[in-house]
Each structure stands twice: as C-alpha cells, then as structure tokens.
C-alpha cells in the first residue's frame, strides 16, 4: 500500500468556476474537456493556462452585442 501524496507547503487557494460552453461556438473547448477524465480537468485547466499566451493578456474580453453577462464585472472584481 502506498503512502499517499506528499504534503504541500504554503497556503492553498480554491477557485470554483461554472463554465457554460455552446456547441458550434466552443467546440474546441468542449473537445478539450471531453478528452480529459473528470478528475483531471483541474490539472488540464492549469496546464492550458500556463501554456501559450493564456496569461499574457489579463484584461477581460470585450463582450459582443449578442453576449449576455450574467453578473456585474465591476462588482465581481471588487473583493
């Protein structure tokens, strides 16, 4: 029997995100998430954020006229 995971040092932060993806618009992201086992999706998101230019531009995207925001971004960003 194994010993389990080595304890990590530091303070752990937890972020819960609900993400809605639409067929025809987000097919690449749907395929990405469907290719991952459910218990490995967080690791897949970390990998995707760290690769490429995902963190290069931290400003939120400009919403299109057709996009509906379900929340007030200014209220969300003011902790």
mmCIF file of the N, C-alpha and C atoms, coordinates in Angstrom:
data_MODEL
# 
_entry.id   MODEL 
# 
loop_
_atom_site.group_PDB 
_atom_site.id 
_atom_site.type_symbol 
_atom_site.label_atom_id 
_atom_site.label_alt_id 
_atom_site.label_comp_id 
_atom_site.label_asym_id 
_atom_site.label_entity_id 
_atom_site.label_seq_id 
_atom_site.pdbx_PDB_ins_code 
_atom_site.Cartn_x 
_atom_site.Cartn_y 
_atom_site.Cartn_z 
_atom_site.occupancy 
_atom_site.B_iso_or_equiv 
_atom_site.pdbx_formal_charge 
_atom_site.auth_seq_id 
_atom_site.auth_comp_id 
_atom_site.auth_asym_id 
_atom_site.auth_atom_id 
_atom_site.pdbx_PDB_model_num 
ATOM 1   N N  . UNK A 1 1  ? 0.843   -1.183 0.000   1.00 0.00 ? 1  UNK A N  1 
ATOM 2   C CA . UNK A 1 1  ? 0.000   0.000  0.000   1.00 0.00 ? 1  UNK A CA 1 
ATOM 3   C C  . UNK A 1 1  ? 0.884   1.240  0.000   1.00 0.00 ? 1  UNK A C  1 
ATOM 4   N N  . UNK A 1 2  ? 0.532   2.236  -0.797  1.00 0.00 ? 2  UNK A N  1 
ATOM 5   C CA . UNK A 1 2  ? 1.309   3.458  -0.902  1.00 0.00 ? 2  UNK A CA 1 
ATOM 6   C C  . UNK A 1 2  ? 1.140   4.361  0.303   1.00 0.00 ? 2  UNK A C  1 
ATOM 7   N N  . UNK A 1 3  ? 1.981   5.334  0.364   1.00 0.00 ? 3  UNK A N  1 
ATOM 8   C CA . UNK A 1 3  ? 1.959   6.270  1.485   1.00 0.00 ? 3  UNK A CA 1 
ATOM 9   C C  . UNK A 1 3  ? 1.068   7.477  1.245   1.00 0.00 ? 3  UNK A C  1 
ATOM 10  N N  . UNK A 1 4  ? 0.558   7.620  0.066   1.00 0.00 ? 4  UNK A N  1 
ATOM 11  C CA . UNK A 1 4  ? -0.260  8.786  -0.244  1.00 0.00 ? 4  UNK A CA 1 
ATOM 12  C C  . UNK A 1 4  ? 0.583   9.919  -0.790  1.00 0.00 ? 4  UNK A C  1 
ATOM 13  N N  . UNK A 1 5  ? -0.034  11.045 -0.955  1.00 0.00 ? 5  UNK A N  1 
ATOM 14  C CA . UNK A 1 5  ? 0.653   12.204 -1.512  1.00 0.00 ? 5  UNK A CA 1 
ATOM 15  C C  . UNK A 1 5  ? 1.514   12.894 -0.461  1.00 0.00 ? 5  UNK A C  1 
ATOM 16  N N  . UNK A 1 6  ? 2.599   13.472 -0.926  1.00 0.00 ? 6  UNK A N  1 
ATOM 17  C CA . UNK A 1 6  ? 3.448   14.265 -0.055  1.00 0.00 ? 6  UNK A CA 1 
ATOM 18  C C  . UNK A 1 6  ? 2.716   15.569 0.259   1.00 0.00 ? 6  UNK A C  1 
ATOM 19  N N  . UNK A 1 7  ? 2.686   15.975 1.524   1.00 0.00 ? 7  UNK A N  1 
ATOM 20  C CA . UNK A 1 7  ? 2.010   17.233 1.863   1.00 0.00 ? 7  UNK A CA 1 
ATOM 21  C C  . UNK A 1 7  ? 2.678   18.415 1.166   1.00 0.00 ? 7  UNK A C  1 
ATOM 22  N N  . UNK A 1 8  ? 1.863   19.343 0.682   1.00 0.00 ? 8  UNK A N  1 
ATOM 23  C CA . UNK A 1 8  ? 2.386   20.538 0.012   1.00 0.00 ? 8  UNK A CA 1 
ATOM 24  C C  . UNK A 1 8  ? 2.567   21.645 1.039   1.00 0.00 ? 8  UNK A C  1 
ATOM 25  N N  . UNK A 1 9  ? 3.536   22.496 0.784   1.00 0.00 ? 9  UNK A N  1 
ATOM 26  C CA . UNK A 1 9  ? 3.820   23.632 1.660   1.00 0.00 ? 9  UNK A CA 1 
ATOM 27  C C  . UNK A 1 9  ? 3.080   24.864 1.146   1.00 0.00 ? 9  UNK A C  1 
ATOM 28  N N  . UNK A 1 10 ? 2.778   25.788 2.022   1.00 0.00 ? 10 UNK A N  1 
ATOM 29  C CA . UNK A 1 10 ? 2.171   27.046 1.618   1.00 0.00 ? 10 UNK A CA 1 
ATOM 30  C C  . UNK A 1 10 ? 0.673   27.079 1.855   1.00 0.00 ? 10 UNK A C  1 
ATOM 31  N N  . UNK A 1 11 ? 0.082   28.150 1.400   1.00 0.00 ? 11 UNK A N  1 
ATOM 32  C CA . UNK A 1 11 ? -1.350  28.387 1.575   1.00 0.00 ? 11 UNK A CA 1 
ATOM 33  C C  . UNK A 1 11 ? -2.083  27.935 0.320   1.00 0.00 ? 11 UNK A C  1 
ATOM 34  N N  . UNK A 1 12 ? -3.116  27.134 0.497   1.00 0.00 ? 12 UNK A N  1 
ATOM 35  C CA . UNK A 1 12 ? -3.901  26.644 -0.636  1.00 0.00 ? 12 UNK A CA 1 
ATOM 36  C C  . UNK A 1 12 ? -5.035  27.620 -0.932  1.00 0.00 ? 12 UNK A C  1 
ATOM 37  N N  . UNK A 1 13 ? -5.229  27.904 -2.212  1.00 0.00 ? 13 UNK A N  1 
ATOM 38  C CA . UNK A 1 13 ? -6.330  28.749 -2.676  1.00 0.00 ? 13 UNK A CA 1 
ATOM 39  C C  . UNK A 1 13 ? -7.259  27.879 -3.512  1.00 0.00 ? 13 UNK A C  1 
ATOM 40  N N  . UNK A 1 14 ? -8.558  28.061 -3.341  1.00 0.00 ? 14 UNK A N  1 
ATOM 41  C CA . UNK A 1 14 ? -9.534  27.277 -4.087  1.00 0.00 ? 14 UNK A CA 1 
ATOM 42  C C  . UNK A 1 14 ? -10.436 28.222 -4.868  1.00 0.00 ? 14 UNK A C  1 
ATOM 43  N N  . UNK A 1 15 ? -10.611 27.933 -6.165  1.00 0.00 ? 15 UNK A N  1 
ATOM 44  C CA . UNK A 1 15 ? -11.469 28.725 -7.038  1.00 0.00 ? 15 UNK A CA 1 
ATOM 45  C C  . UNK A 1 15 ? -12.470 27.790 -7.691  1.00 0.00 ? 15 UNK A C  1 
ATOM 46  N N  . UNK A 1 16 ? -13.734 28.074 -7.513  1.00 0.00 ? 16 UNK A N  1 
ATOM 47  C CA . UNK A 1 16 ? -14.777 27.276 -8.148  1.00 0.00 ? 16 UNK A CA 1 
ATOM 48  C C  . UNK A 1 16 ? -15.353 28.078 -9.305  1.00 0.00 ? 16 UNK A C  1 
ATOM 49  N N  . UNK A 1 17 ? -15.415 27.444 -10.462 1.00 0.00 ? 17 UNK A N  1 
ATOM 50  C CA . UNK A 1 17 ? -15.870 28.118 -11.673 1.00 0.00 ? 17 UNK A CA 1 
ATOM 51  C C  . UNK A 1 17 ? -16.926 27.258 -12.346 1.00 0.00 ? 17 UNK A C  1 
ATOM 52  N N  . UNK A 1 18 ? -18.010 27.875 -12.752 1.00 0.00 ? 18 UNK A N  1 
ATOM 53  C CA . UNK A 1 18 ? -19.011 27.186 -13.566 1.00 0.00 ? 18 UNK A CA 1 
ATOM 54  C C  . UNK A 1 18 ? -18.882 27.750 -14.968 1.00 0.00 ? 18 UNK A C  1 
ATOM 55  N N  . UNK A 1 19 ? -18.694 26.888 -15.932 1.00 0.00 ? 19 UNK A N  1 
ATOM 56  C CA . UNK A 1 19 ? -18.405 27.301 -17.298 1.00 0.00 ? 19 UNK A CA 1 
ATOM 57  C C  . UNK A 1 19 ? -19.449 26.711 -18.228 1.00 0.00 ? 19 UNK A C  1 
ATOM 58  N N  . UNK A 1 20 ? -20.133 27.566 -18.973 1.00 0.00 ? 20 UNK A N  1 
ATOM 59  C CA . UNK A 1 20 ? -21.109 27.117 -19.957 1.00 0.00 ? 20 UNK A CA 1 
ATOM 60  C C  . UNK A 1 20 ? -20.472 27.201 -21.335 1.00 0.00 ? 20 UNK A C  1 
ATOM 61  N N  . UNK A 1 21 ? -20.479 26.114 -22.072 1.00 0.00 ? 21 UNK A N  1 
ATOM 62  C CA . UNK A 1 21 ? -19.924 26.069 -23.418 1.00 0.00 ? 21 UNK A CA 1 
ATOM 63  C C  . UNK A 1 21 ? -21.027 25.696 -24.393 1.00 0.00 ? 21 UNK A C  1 
ATOM 64  N N  . UNK A 1 22 ? -20.999 26.308 -25.579 1.00 0.00 ? 22 UNK A N  1 
ATOM 65  C CA . UNK A 1 22 ? -22.047 26.121 -26.571 1.00 0.00 ? 22 UNK A CA 1 
ATOM 66  C C  . UNK A 1 22 ? -21.502 25.396 -27.788 1.00 0.00 ? 22 UNK A C  1 
ATOM 67  N N  . UNK A 1 23 ? -22.215 24.331 -28.198 1.00 0.00 ? 23 UNK A N  1 
ATOM 68  C CA . UNK A 1 23 ? -21.843 23.622 -29.421 1.00 0.00 ? 23 UNK A CA 1 
ATOM 69  C C  . UNK A 1 23 ? -21.930 24.582 -30.592 1.00 0.00 ? 23 UNK A C  1 
ATOM 70  N N  . UNK A 1 24 ? -20.978 24.476 -31.503 1.00 0.00 ? 24 UNK A N  1 
ATOM 71  C CA . UNK A 1 24 ? -20.919 25.363 -32.649 1.00 0.00 ? 24 UNK A CA 1 
ATOM 72  C C  . UNK A 1 24 ? -20.084 26.607 -32.391 1.00 0.00 ? 24 UNK A C  1 
ATOM 73  N N  . UNK A 1 25 ? -19.986 27.023 -31.145 1.00 0.00 ? 25 UNK A N  1 
ATOM 74  C CA . UNK A 1 25 ? -19.196 28.203 -30.792 1.00 0.00 ? 25 UNK A CA 1 
ATOM 75  C C  . UNK A 1 25 ? -17.942 27.823 -30.009 1.00 0.00 ? 25 UNK A C  1 
ATOM 76  N N  . UNK A 1 26 ? -18.056 26.838 -29.149 1.00 0.00 ? 26 UNK A N  1 
ATOM 77  C CA . UNK A 1 26 ? -16.963 26.449 -28.257 1.00 0.00 ? 26 UNK A CA 1 
ATOM 78  C C  . UNK A 1 26 ? -16.543 24.996 -28.478 1.00 0.00 ? 26 UNK A C  1 
ATOM 79  N N  . UNK A 1 27 ? -16.634 24.526 -29.715 1.00 0.00 ? 27 UNK A N  1 
ATOM 80  C CA . UNK A 1 27 ? -16.359 23.114 -29.995 1.00 0.00 ? 27 UNK A CA 1 
ATOM 81  C C  . UNK A 1 27 ? -14.950 22.692 -29.595 1.00 0.00 ? 27 UNK A C  1 
ATOM 82  N N  . UNK A 1 28 ? -13.962 23.585 -29.755 1.00 0.00 ? 28 UNK A N  1 
ATOM 83  C CA . UNK A 1 28 ? -12.593 23.238 -29.388 1.00 0.00 ? 28 UNK A CA 1 
ATOM 84  C C  . UNK A 1 28 ? -12.456 23.039 -27.883 1.00 0.00 ? 28 UNK A C  1 
ATOM 85  N N  . UNK A 1 29 ? -13.124 23.883 -27.099 1.00 0.00 ? 29 UNK A N  1 
ATOM 86  C CA . UNK A 1 29 ? -13.064 23.741 -25.647 1.00 0.00 ? 29 UNK A CA 1 
ATOM 87  C C  . UNK A 1 29 ? -13.854 22.527 -25.171 1.00 0.00 ? 29 UNK A C  1 
ATOM 88  N N  . UNK A 1 30 ? -14.977 22.271 -25.801 1.00 0.00 ? 30 UNK A N  1 
ATOM 89  C CA . UNK A 1 30 ? -15.766 21.083 -25.460 1.00 0.00 ? 30 UNK A CA 1 
ATOM 90  C C  . UNK A 1 30 ? -14.943 19.831 -25.715 1.00 0.00 ? 30 UNK A C  1 
ATOM 91  N N  . UNK A 1 31 ? -14.265 19.773 -26.860 1.00 0.00 ? 31 UNK A N  1 
ATOM 92  C CA . UNK A 1 31 ? -13.422 18.617 -27.182 1.00 0.00 ? 31 UNK A CA 1 
ATOM 93  C C  . UNK A 1 31 ? -12.291 18.476 -26.170 1.00 0.00 ? 31 UNK A C  1 
ATOM 94  N N  . UNK A 1 32 ? -11.701 19.597 -25.754 1.00 0.00 ? 32 UNK A N  1 
ATOM 95  C CA . UNK A 1 32 ? -10.632 19.563 -24.759 1.00 0.00 ? 32 UNK A CA 1 
ATOM 96  C C  . UNK A 1 32 ? -11.128 18.957 -23.452 1.00 0.00 ? 32 UNK A C  1 
ATOM 97  N N  . UNK A 1 33 ? -12.255 19.455 -22.934 1.00 0.00 ? 33 UNK A N  1 
ATOM 98  C CA . UNK A 1 33 ? -12.767 18.951 -21.665 1.00 0.00 ? 33 UNK A CA 1 
ATOM 99  C C  . UNK A 1 33 ? -13.256 17.511 -21.776 1.00 0.00 ? 33 UNK A C  1 
ATOM 100 N N  . UNK A 1 34 ? -13.859 17.152 -22.898 1.00 0.00 ? 34 UNK A N  1 
ATOM 101 C CA . UNK A 1 34 ? -14.337 15.780 -23.079 1.00 0.00 ? 34 UNK A CA 1 
ATOM 102 C C  . UNK A 1 34 ? -13.178 14.787 -23.167 1.00 0.00 ? 34 UNK A C  1 
ATOM 103 N N  . UNK A 1 35 ? -12.001 15.257 -23.592 1.00 0.00 ? 35 UNK A N  1 
ATOM 104 C CA . UNK A 1 35 ? -10.846 14.363 -23.711 1.00 0.00 ? 35 UNK A CA 1 
ATOM 105 C C  . UNK A 1 35 ? -10.190 14.080 -22.364 1.00 0.00 ? 35 UNK A C  1 
ATOM 106 N N  . UNK A 1 36 ? -10.550 14.838 -21.334 1.00 0.00 ? 36 UNK A N  1 
ATOM 107 C CA . UNK A 1 36 ? -9.945  14.675 -20.013 1.00 0.00 ? 36 UNK A CA 1 
ATOM 108 C C  . UNK A 1 36 ? -10.849 13.854 -19.102 1.00 0.00 ? 36 UNK A C  1 
ATOM 109 N N  . UNK A 1 37 ? -10.256 12.986 -18.280 1.00 0.00 ? 37 UNK A N  1 
ATOM 110 C CA . UNK A 1 37 ? -11.069 12.343 -17.240 1.00 0.00 ? 37 UNK A CA 1 
ATOM 111 C C  . UNK A 1 37 ? -11.578 13.414 -16.268 1.00 0.00 ? 37 UNK A C  1 
ATOM 112 N N  . UNK A 1 38 ? -12.763 13.249 -15.722 1.00 0.00 ? 38 UNK A N  1 
ATOM 113 C CA . UNK A 1 38 ? -13.364 14.269 -14.856 1.00 0.00 ? 38 UNK A CA 1 
ATOM 114 C C  . UNK A 1 38 ? -12.441 14.683 -13.715 1.00 0.00 ? 38 UNK A C  1 
ATOM 115 N N  . UNK A 1 39 ? -11.721 13.735 -13.150 1.00 0.00 ? 39 UNK A N  1 
ATOM 116 C CA . UNK A 1 39 ? -10.856 14.054 -12.015 1.00 0.00 ? 39 UNK A CA 1 
ATOM 117 C C  . UNK A 1 39 ? -9.544  14.713 -12.430 1.00 0.00 ? 39 UNK A C  1 
ATOM 118 N N  . UNK A 1 40 ? -9.310  14.869 -13.723 1.00 0.00 ? 40 UNK A N  1 
ATOM 119 C CA . UNK A 1 40 ? -8.082  15.504 -14.216 1.00 0.00 ? 40 UNK A CA 1 
ATOM 120 C C  . UNK A 1 40 ? -8.355  16.841 -14.897 1.00 0.00 ? 40 UNK A C  1 
ATOM 121 N N  . UNK A 1 41 ? -9.587  17.321 -14.849 1.00 0.00 ? 41 UNK A N  1 
ATOM 122 C CA . UNK A 1 41 ? -9.925  18.561 -15.546 1.00 0.00 ? 41 UNK A CA 1 
ATOM 123 C C  . UNK A 1 41 ? -9.233  19.773 -14.931 1.00 0.00 ? 41 UNK A C  1 
ATOM 124 N N  . UNK A 1 42 ? -9.112  19.833 -13.619 1.00 0.00 ? 42 UNK A N  1 
ATOM 125 C CA . UNK A 1 42 ? -8.423  20.966 -12.992 1.00 0.00 ? 42 UNK A CA 1 
ATOM 126 C C  . UNK A 1 42 ? -6.964  21.007 -13.427 1.00 0.00 ? 42 UNK A C  1 
ATOM 127 N N  . UNK A 1 43 ? -6.314  19.852 -13.480 1.00 0.00 ? 43 UNK A N  1 
ATOM 128 C CA . UNK A 1 43 ? -4.925  19.798 -13.942 1.00 0.00 ? 43 UNK A CA 1 
ATOM 129 C C  . UNK A 1 43 ? -4.837  20.219 -15.405 1.00 0.00 ? 43 UNK A C  1 
ATOM 130 N N  . UNK A 1 44 ? -5.817  19.841 -16.208 1.00 0.00 ? 44 UNK A N  1 
ATOM 131 C CA . UNK A 1 44 ? -5.846  20.240 -17.610 1.00 0.00 ? 44 UNK A CA 1 
ATOM 132 C C  . UNK A 1 44 ? -6.010  21.737 -17.776 1.00 0.00 ? 44 UNK A C  1 
ATOM 133 N N  . UNK A 1 45 ? -6.833  22.354 -16.938 1.00 0.00 ? 45 UNK A N  1 
ATOM 134 C CA . UNK A 1 45 ? -7.020  23.805 -16.993 1.00 0.00 ? 45 UNK A CA 1 
ATOM 135 C C  . UNK A 1 45 ? -5.728  24.508 -16.583 1.00 0.00 ? 45 UNK A C  1 
ATOM 136 N N  . UNK A 1 46 ? -5.074  24.029 -15.515 1.00 0.00 ? 46 UNK A N  1 
ATOM 137 C CA . UNK A 1 46 ? -3.790  24.623 -15.109 1.00 0.00 ? 46 UNK A CA 1 
ATOM 138 C C  . UNK A 1 46 ? -2.773  24.536 -16.238 1.00 0.00 ? 46 UNK A C  1 
ATOM 139 N N  . UNK A 1 47 ? -2.686  23.365 -16.884 1.00 0.00 ? 47 UNK A N  1 
ATOM 140 C CA . UNK A 1 47 ? -1.751  23.172 -17.987 1.00 0.00 ? 47 UNK A CA 1 
ATOM 141 C C  . UNK A 1 47 ? -2.065  24.140 -19.133 1.00 0.00 ? 47 UNK A C  1 
ATOM 142 N N  . UNK A 1 48 ? -3.347  24.267 -19.479 1.00 0.00 ? 48 UNK A N  1 
ATOM 143 C CA . UNK A 1 48 ? -3.736  25.142 -20.583 1.00 0.00 ? 48 UNK A CA 1 
ATOM 144 C C  . UNK A 1 48 ? -3.453  26.609 -20.263 1.00 0.00 ? 48 UNK A C  1 
ATOM 145 N N  . UNK A 1 49 ? -3.689  27.026 -19.021 1.00 0.00 ? 49 UNK A N  1 
ATOM 146 C CA . UNK A 1 49 ? -3.424  28.412 -18.641 1.00 0.00 ? 49 UNK A CA 1 
ATOM 147 C C  . UNK A 1 49 ? -1.936  28.735 -18.670 1.00 0.00 ? 49 UNK A C  1 
ATOM 148 N N  . UNK A 1 50 ? -1.115  27.766 -18.307 1.00 0.00 ? 50 UNK A N  1 
ATOM 149 C CA . UNK A 1 50 ? 0.330   28.000 -18.262 1.00 0.00 ? 50 UNK A CA 1 
ATOM 150 C C  . UNK A 1 50 ? 1.000   27.896 -19.622 1.00 0.00 ? 50 UNK A C  1 
ATOM 151 N N  . UNK A 1 51 ? 0.356   27.293 -20.576 1.00 0.00 ? 51 UNK A N  1 
ATOM 152 C CA . UNK A 1 51 ? 0.958   27.155 -21.899 1.00 0.00 ? 51 UNK A CA 1 
ATOM 153 C C  . UNK A 1 51 ? 0.476   28.283 -22.802 1.00 0.00 ? 51 UNK A C  1 
ATOM 154 N N  . UNK A 1 52 ? 1.268   28.633 -23.759 1.00 0.00 ? 52 UNK A N  1 
ATOM 155 C CA . UNK A 1 52 ? 0.867   29.679 -24.703 1.00 0.00 ? 52 UNK A CA 1 
ATOM 156 C C  . UNK A 1 52 ? 0.791   31.041 -24.057 1.00 0.00 ? 52 UNK A C  1 
ATOM 157 N N  . UNK A 1 53 ? -0.093  31.875 -24.562 1.00 0.00 ? 53 UNK A N  1 
ATOM 158 C CA . UNK A 1 53 ? -0.235  33.244 -24.074 1.00 0.00 ? 53 UNK A CA 1 
ATOM 159 C C  . UNK A 1 53 ? -1.495  33.429 -23.242 1.00 0.00 ? 53 UNK A C  1 
ATOM 160 N N  . UNK A 1 54 ? -1.952  32.384 -22.578 1.00 0.00 ? 54 UNK A N  1 
ATOM 161 C CA . UNK A 1 54 ? -3.205  32.476 -21.833 1.00 0.00 ? 54 UNK A CA 1 
ATOM 162 C C  . UNK A 1 54 ? -3.145  33.532 -20.738 1.00 0.00 ? 54 UNK A C  1 
ATOM 163 N N  . UNK A 1 55 ? -1.989  33.730 -20.126 1.00 0.00 ? 55 UNK A N  1 
ATOM 164 C CA . UNK A 1 55 ? -1.879  34.697 -19.038 1.00 0.00 ? 55 UNK A CA 1 
ATOM 165 C C  . UNK A 1 55 ? -1.250  36.015 -19.477 1.00 0.00 ? 55 UNK A C  1 
ATOM 166 N N  . UNK A 1 56 ? -0.900  36.142 -20.757 1.00 0.00 ? 56 UNK A N  1 
ATOM 167 C CA . UNK A 1 56 ? -0.234  37.353 -21.238 1.00 0.00 ? 56 UNK A CA 1 
ATOM 168 C C  . UNK A 1 56 ? -1.155  38.564 -21.184 1.00 0.00 ? 56 UNK A C  1 
ATOM 169 N N  . UNK A 1 57 ? -2.422  38.382 -21.492 1.00 0.00 ? 57 UNK A N  1 
ATOM 170 C CA . UNK A 1 57 ? -3.374  39.491 -21.504 1.00 0.00 ? 57 UNK A CA 1 
ATOM 171 C C  . UNK A 1 57 ? -4.434  39.204 -20.450 1.00 0.00 ? 57 UNK A C  1 
ATOM 172 N N  . UNK A 1 58 ? -4.306  39.831 -19.295 1.00 0.00 ? 58 UNK A N  1 
ATOM 173 C CA . UNK A 1 58 ? -5.206  39.535 -18.187 1.00 0.00 ? 58 UNK A CA 1 
ATOM 174 C C  . UNK A 1 58 ? -6.473  40.384 -18.184 1.00 0.00 ? 58 UNK A C  1 
ATOM 175 N N  . UNK A 1 59 ? -6.649  41.253 -19.171 1.00 0.00 ? 59 UNK A N  1 
ATOM 176 C CA . UNK A 1 59 ? -7.867  42.056 -19.214 1.00 0.00 ? 59 UNK A CA 1 
ATOM 177 C C  . UNK A 1 59 ? -9.031  41.195 -19.706 1.00 0.00 ? 59 UNK A C  1 
ATOM 178 N N  . UNK A 1 60 ? -10.235 41.428 -19.172 1.00 0.00 ? 60 UNK A N  1 
ATOM 179 C CA . UNK A 1 60 ? -11.385 40.627 -19.602 1.00 0.00 ? 60 UNK A CA 1 
ATOM 180 C C  . UNK A 1 60 ? -11.730 40.919 -21.057 1.00 0.00 ? 60 UNK A C  1 
ATOM 181 N N  . UNK A 1 61 ? -12.264 39.939 -21.768 1.00 0.00 ? 61 UNK A N  1 
ATOM 182 C CA . UNK A 1 61 ? -12.635 40.167 -23.170 1.00 0.00 ? 61 UNK A CA 1 
ATOM 183 C C  . UNK A 1 61 ? -13.807 41.128 -23.275 1.00 0.00 ? 61 UNK A C  1 
ATOM 184 N N  . UNK A 1 62 ? -13.846 41.855 -24.373 1.00 0.00 ? 62 UNK A N  1 
ATOM 185 C CA . UNK A 1 62 ? -14.966 42.754 -24.629 1.00 0.00 ? 62 UNK A CA 1 
ATOM 186 C C  . UNK A 1 62 ? -16.176 41.924 -25.045 1.00 0.00 ? 62 UNK A C  1 
ATOM 187 N N  . UNK A 1 63 ? -17.319 42.097 -24.387 1.00 0.00 ? 63 UNK A N  1 
ATOM 188 C CA . UNK A 1 63 ? -18.500 41.316 -24.774 1.00 0.00 ? 63 UNK A CA 1 
ATOM 189 C C  . UNK A 1 63 ? -19.042 41.770 -26.127 1.00 0.00 ? 63 UNK A C  1 
ATOM 190 N N  . UNK A 1 64 ? -19.483 40.813 -26.921 1.00 0.00 ? 64 UNK A N  1 
ATOM 191 C CA . UNK A 1 64 ? -20.147 41.130 -28.181 1.00 0.00 ? 64 UNK A CA 1 
ATOM 192 C C  . UNK A 1 64 ? -21.563 41.603 -27.878 1.00 0.00 ? 64 UNK A C  1 
ATOM 193 N N  . UNK A 1 65 ? -22.208 42.182 -28.864 1.00 0.00 ? 65 UNK A N  1 
ATOM 194 C CA . UNK A 1 65 ? -23.593 42.621 -28.678 1.00 0.00 ? 65 UNK A CA 1 
ATOM 195 C C  . UNK A 1 65 ? -24.498 41.456 -28.322 1.00 0.00 ? 65 UNK A C  1 
ATOM 196 N N  . UNK A 1 66 ? -24.183 40.260 -28.836 1.00 0.00 ? 66 UNK A N  1 
ATOM 197 C CA . UNK A 1 66 ? -25.020 39.091 -28.595 1.00 0.00 ? 66 UNK A CA 1 
ATOM 198 C C  . UNK A 1 66 ? -24.748 38.438 -27.246 1.00 0.00 ? 66 UNK A C  1 
ATOM 199 N N  . UNK A 1 67 ? -23.590 38.741 -26.655 1.00 0.00 ? 67 UNK A N  1 
ATOM 200 C CA . UNK A 1 67 ? -23.239 38.118 -25.380 1.00 0.00 ? 67 UNK A CA 1 
ATOM 201 C C  . UNK A 1 67 ? -24.014 38.775 -24.250 1.00 0.00 ? 67 UNK A C  1 
ATOM 202 N N  . UNK A 1 68 ? -24.457 37.948 -23.324 1.00 0.00 ? 68 UNK A N  1 
ATOM 203 C CA . UNK A 1 68 ? -25.132 38.460 -22.144 1.00 0.00 ? 68 UNK A CA 1 
ATOM 204 C C  . UNK A 1 68 ? -24.276 38.135 -20.939 1.00 0.00 ? 68 UNK A C  1 
ATOM 205 N N  . UNK A 1 69 ? -23.977 39.144 -20.151 1.00 0.00 ? 69 UNK A N  1 
ATOM 206 C CA . UNK A 1 69 ? -23.216 38.926 -18.936 1.00 0.00 ? 69 UNK A CA 1 
ATOM 207 C C  . UNK A 1 69 ? -24.217 38.600 -17.829 1.00 0.00 ? 69 UNK A C  1 
ATOM 208 N N  . UNK A 1 70 ? -23.980 37.499 -17.103 1.00 0.00 ? 70 UNK A N  1 
ATOM 209 C CA . UNK A 1 70 ? -24.866 37.092 -16.023 1.00 0.00 ? 70 UNK A CA 1 
ATOM 210 C C  . UNK A 1 70 ? -24.496 37.745 -14.699 1.00 0.00 ? 70 UNK A C  1 
ATOM 211 N N  . UNK A 1 71 ? -23.474 38.586 -14.702 1.00 0.00 ? 71 UNK A N  1 
ATOM 212 C CA . UNK A 1 71 ? -23.054 39.222 -13.474 1.00 0.00 ? 71 UNK A CA 1 
ATOM 213 C C  . UNK A 1 71 ? -22.453 40.580 -13.796 1.00 0.00 ? 71 UNK A C  1 
ATOM 214 N N  . UNK A 1 72 ? -22.346 41.417 -12.773 1.00 0.00 ? 72 UNK A N  1 
ATOM 215 C CA . UNK A 1 72 ? -21.720 42.722 -12.919 1.00 0.00 ? 72 UNK A CA 1 
ATOM 216 C C  . UNK A 1 72 ? -20.220 42.544 -12.717 1.00 0.00 ? 72 UNK A C  1 
ATOM 217 N N  . UNK A 1 73 ? -19.419 42.755 -13.756 1.00 0.00 ? 73 UNK A N  1 
ATOM 218 C CA . UNK A 1 73 ? -17.984 42.507 -13.691 1.00 0.00 ? 73 UNK A CA 1 
ATOM 219 C C  . UNK A 1 73 ? -17.315 43.391 -12.656 1.00 0.00 ? 73 UNK A C  1 
ATOM 220 N N  . UNK A 1 74 ? -17.695 44.660 -12.565 1.00 0.00 ? 74 UNK A N  1 
ATOM 221 C CA . UNK A 1 74 ? -17.090 45.553 -11.575 1.00 0.00 ? 74 UNK A CA 1 
ATOM 222 C C  . UNK A 1 74 ? -17.366 45.064 -10.158 1.00 0.00 ? 74 UNK A C  1 
ATOM 223 N N  . UNK A 1 75 ? -18.584 44.608 -9.901  1.00 0.00 ? 75 UNK A N  1 
ATOM 224 C CA . UNK A 1 75 ? -18.933 44.070 -8.591  1.00 0.00 ? 75 UNK A CA 1 
ATOM 225 C C  . UNK A 1 75 ? -18.153 42.792 -8.316  1.00 0.00 ? 75 UNK A C  1 
ATOM 226 N N  . UNK A 1 76 ? -17.970 41.963 -9.327  1.00 0.00 ? 76 UNK A N  1 
ATOM 227 C CA . UNK A 1 76 ? -17.239 40.704 -9.192  1.00 0.00 ? 76 UNK A CA 1 
ATOM 228 C C  . UNK A 1 76 ? -15.770 40.954 -8.862  1.00 0.00 ? 76 UNK A C  1 
ATOM 229 N N  . UNK A 1 77 ? -15.167 41.967 -9.491  1.00 0.00 ? 77 UNK A N  1 
ATOM 230 C CA . UNK A 1 77 ? -13.743 42.231 -9.299  1.00 0.00 ? 77 UNK A CA 1 
ATOM 231 C C  . UNK A 1 77 ? -13.439 42.992 -8.019  1.00 0.00 ? 77 UNK A C  1 
ATOM 232 N N  . UNK A 1 78 ? -14.421 43.615 -7.395  1.00 0.00 ? 78 UNK A N  1 
ATOM 233 C CA . UNK A 1 78 ? -14.173 44.333 -6.139  1.00 0.00 ? 78 UNK A CA 1 
ATOM 234 C C  . UNK A 1 78 ? -14.422 43.379 -4.982  1.00 0.00 ? 78 UNK A C  1 
ATOM 235 N N  . UNK A 1 79 ? -13.345 42.883 -4.446  1.00 0.00 ? 79 UNK A N  1 
ATOM 236 C CA . UNK A 1 79 ? -13.423 41.873 -3.381  1.00 0.00 ? 79 UNK A CA 1 
ATOM 237 C C  . UNK A 1 79 ? -13.910 42.496 -2.114  1.00 0.00 ? 79 UNK A C  1 
# 
